[in-house]
């Protein structure tokens, strides 16, 4: 399994690389926008949003799906 720092670095680079076409979409001439719109709407923006959410709240998702939940661990120590 990869280290958490390596995973964060990969997500950070994916997030930055995927944002480049979105910046091109925003600053492109008005006549060029229809050429970029489907790719930005259905590929680049969802990937950027998901990678940003994972960097922000990924620890919560991992905790929800972990095998040993903190509340179960606490009851095992008390009981």
C-alpha atoms as an extended CHARMM CRD file, in Angstrom:
* protein
*
        79  EXT
         1         1  UNK       CA              0.0000000000        0.0000000000        0.0000000000  PROA      1               0.0000000000
         2         2  UNK       CA              1.2050000000        3.5000000000       -0.7860000000  PROA      2               0.0000000000
         3         3  UNK       CA              1.9960000000        6.0170000000        1.8960000000  PROA      3               0.0000000000
         4         4  UNK       CA             -0.5190000000        8.7760000000        2.6090000000  PROA      4               0.0000000000
         5         5  UNK       CA              1.9700000000       11.4330000000        1.5100000000  PROA      5               0.0000000000
         6         6  UNK       CA              2.3820000000        9.7440000000       -1.8860000000  PROA      6               0.0000000000
         7         7  UNK       CA             -1.3690000000        9.5250000000       -2.3810000000  PROA      7               0.0000000000
         8         8  UNK       CA             -1.7710000000       13.2120000000       -1.4830000000  PROA      8               0.0000000000
         9         9  UNK       CA              0.9480000000       14.1610000000       -3.9590000000  PROA      9               0.0000000000
        10        10  UNK       CA             -0.7060000000       12.1490000000       -6.7340000000  PROA      10              0.0000000000
        11        11  UNK       CA             -4.1120000000       13.7160000000       -6.0670000000  PROA      11              0.0000000000
        12        12  UNK       CA             -2.5590000000       17.1790000000       -5.9330000000  PROA      12              0.0000000000
        13        13  UNK       CA             -0.8760000000       16.7370000000       -9.3250000000  PROA      13              0.0000000000
        14        14  UNK       CA             -3.9990000000       15.2440000000      -10.9060000000  PROA      14              0.0000000000
        15        15  UNK       CA             -6.0200000000       18.1710000000       -9.5760000000  PROA      15              0.0000000000
        16        16  UNK       CA             -3.5480000000       20.7070000000      -11.0020000000  PROA      16              0.0000000000
        17        17  UNK       CA             -3.1520000000       18.9540000000      -14.3620000000  PROA      17              0.0000000000
        18        18  UNK       CA             -6.9100000000       18.6080000000      -14.8640000000  PROA      18              0.0000000000
        19        19  UNK       CA             -7.4520000000       22.2900000000      -14.0490000000  PROA      19              0.0000000000
        20        20  UNK       CA             -5.3140000000       23.4090000000      -17.0200000000  PROA      20              0.0000000000
        21        21  UNK       CA             -7.9740000000       22.5960000000      -19.6840000000  PROA      21              0.0000000000
        22        22  UNK       CA            -10.5950000000       24.3120000000      -17.5300000000  PROA      22              0.0000000000
        23        23  UNK       CA             -8.4970000000       27.4860000000      -17.4580000000  PROA      23              0.0000000000
        24        24  UNK       CA             -8.1320000000       27.2120000000      -21.2460000000  PROA      24              0.0000000000
        25        25  UNK       CA            -11.9020000000       26.8690000000      -21.5350000000  PROA      25              0.0000000000
        26        26  UNK       CA            -12.5070000000       29.9670000000      -19.4250000000  PROA      26              0.0000000000
        27        27  UNK       CA             -9.9790000000       32.1830000000      -21.2100000000  PROA      27              0.0000000000
        28        28  UNK       CA            -10.4290000000       30.9140000000      -24.7620000000  PROA      28              0.0000000000
        29        29  UNK       CA            -12.0510000000       33.0940000000      -27.4180000000  PROA      29              0.0000000000
        30        30  UNK       CA            -15.8480000000       32.9270000000      -27.4430000000  PROA      30              0.0000000000
        31        31  UNK       CA            -15.8980000000       31.1700000000      -30.8220000000  PROA      31              0.0000000000
        32        32  UNK       CA            -13.7430000000       28.3030000000      -29.4530000000  PROA      32              0.0000000000
        33        33  UNK       CA            -15.9160000000       27.5390000000      -26.3910000000  PROA      33              0.0000000000
        34        34  UNK       CA            -18.2860000000       25.0530000000      -28.1140000000  PROA      34              0.0000000000
        35        35  UNK       CA            -15.2570000000       22.9290000000      -29.0600000000  PROA      35              0.0000000000
        36        36  UNK       CA            -14.1640000000       22.5590000000      -25.4260000000  PROA      36              0.0000000000
        37        37  UNK       CA            -17.5150000000       22.5040000000      -23.6290000000  PROA      37              0.0000000000
        38        38  UNK       CA            -18.3730000000       18.7570000000      -23.6270000000  PROA      38              0.0000000000
        39        39  UNK       CA            -14.9040000000       17.6570000000      -22.5070000000  PROA      39              0.0000000000
        40        40  UNK       CA            -14.7610000000       20.2700000000      -19.7480000000  PROA      40              0.0000000000
        41        41  UNK       CA            -18.2990000000       19.6140000000      -18.5050000000  PROA      41              0.0000000000
        42        42  UNK       CA            -18.2350000000       15.8280000000      -18.5290000000  PROA      42              0.0000000000
        43        43  UNK       CA            -14.5680000000       14.8920000000      -18.0010000000  PROA      43              0.0000000000
        44        44  UNK       CA            -12.2650000000       17.5800000000      -16.6390000000  PROA      44              0.0000000000
        45        45  UNK       CA            -14.5520000000       19.3570000000      -14.1810000000  PROA      45              0.0000000000
        46        46  UNK       CA            -15.9060000000       16.1860000000      -12.4960000000  PROA      46              0.0000000000
        47        47  UNK       CA            -12.3810000000       14.7880000000      -12.0910000000  PROA      47              0.0000000000
        48        48  UNK       CA            -11.1460000000       18.0880000000      -10.6720000000  PROA      48              0.0000000000
        49        49  UNK       CA            -14.1120000000       18.3380000000       -8.2880000000  PROA      49              0.0000000000
        50        50  UNK       CA            -13.7370000000       14.7520000000       -7.0560000000  PROA      50              0.0000000000
        51        51  UNK       CA             -9.9960000000       15.0540000000       -6.5430000000  PROA      51              0.0000000000
        52        52  UNK       CA            -10.4940000000       18.3140000000       -4.6450000000  PROA      52              0.0000000000
        53        53  UNK       CA            -13.1720000000       16.7840000000       -2.4550000000  PROA      53              0.0000000000
        54        54  UNK       CA            -10.9820000000       13.7590000000       -1.8020000000  PROA      54              0.0000000000
        55        55  UNK       CA             -8.0690000000       15.9800000000       -0.7520000000  PROA      55              0.0000000000
        56        56  UNK       CA            -10.4070000000       17.9460000000        1.5100000000  PROA      56              0.0000000000
        57        57  UNK       CA            -12.5730000000       15.2160000000        3.0670000000  PROA      57              0.0000000000
        58        58  UNK       CA            -10.9740000000       11.9410000000        2.0180000000  PROA      58              0.0000000000
        59        59  UNK       CA            -10.0360000000       11.1020000000        5.5880000000  PROA      59              0.0000000000
        60        60  UNK       CA            -13.7400000000       11.0970000000        6.5180000000  PROA      60              0.0000000000
        61        61  UNK       CA            -14.5940000000        8.6980000000        3.6760000000  PROA      61              0.0000000000
        62        62  UNK       CA            -11.7340000000        6.3820000000        4.6280000000  PROA      62              0.0000000000
        63        63  UNK       CA            -12.9040000000        6.3950000000        8.2470000000  PROA      63              0.0000000000
        64        64  UNK       CA            -16.4700000000        5.5170000000        7.1910000000  PROA      64              0.0000000000
        65        65  UNK       CA            -15.2990000000        2.4960000000        5.2210000000  PROA      65              0.0000000000
        66        66  UNK       CA            -12.5850000000        1.2800000000        7.5740000000  PROA      66              0.0000000000
        67        67  UNK       CA            -12.9860000000       -2.1600000000        9.0990000000  PROA      67              0.0000000000
        68        68  UNK       CA            -12.4460000000       -1.0810000000       12.6670000000  PROA      68              0.0000000000
        69        69  UNK       CA            -14.6650000000        1.8300000000       13.5860000000  PROA      69              0.0000000000
        70        70  UNK       CA            -13.6480000000        4.1140000000       16.4620000000  PROA      70              0.0000000000
        71        71  UNK       CA            -16.9260000000        3.6340000000       18.3770000000  PROA      71              0.0000000000
        72        72  UNK       CA            -16.5080000000       -0.1730000000       18.2880000000  PROA      72              0.0000000000
        73        73  UNK       CA            -12.9360000000        0.1440000000       19.4840000000  PROA      73              0.0000000000
        74        74  UNK       CA            -14.0540000000        2.2850000000       22.4230000000  PROA      74              0.0000000000
        75        75  UNK       CA            -16.7180000000       -0.2180000000       23.5420000000  PROA      75              0.0000000000
        76        76  UNK       CA            -14.1720000000       -3.0540000000       23.3720000000  PROA      76              0.0000000000
        77        77  UNK       CA            -11.8430000000       -1.1570000000       25.6950000000  PROA      77              0.0000000000
        78        78  UNK       CA            -14.5710000000       -0.3000000000       28.2120000000  PROA      78              0.0000000000
        79        79  UNK       CA            -16.3930000000       -3.6590000000       28.2540000000  PROA      79              0.0000000000
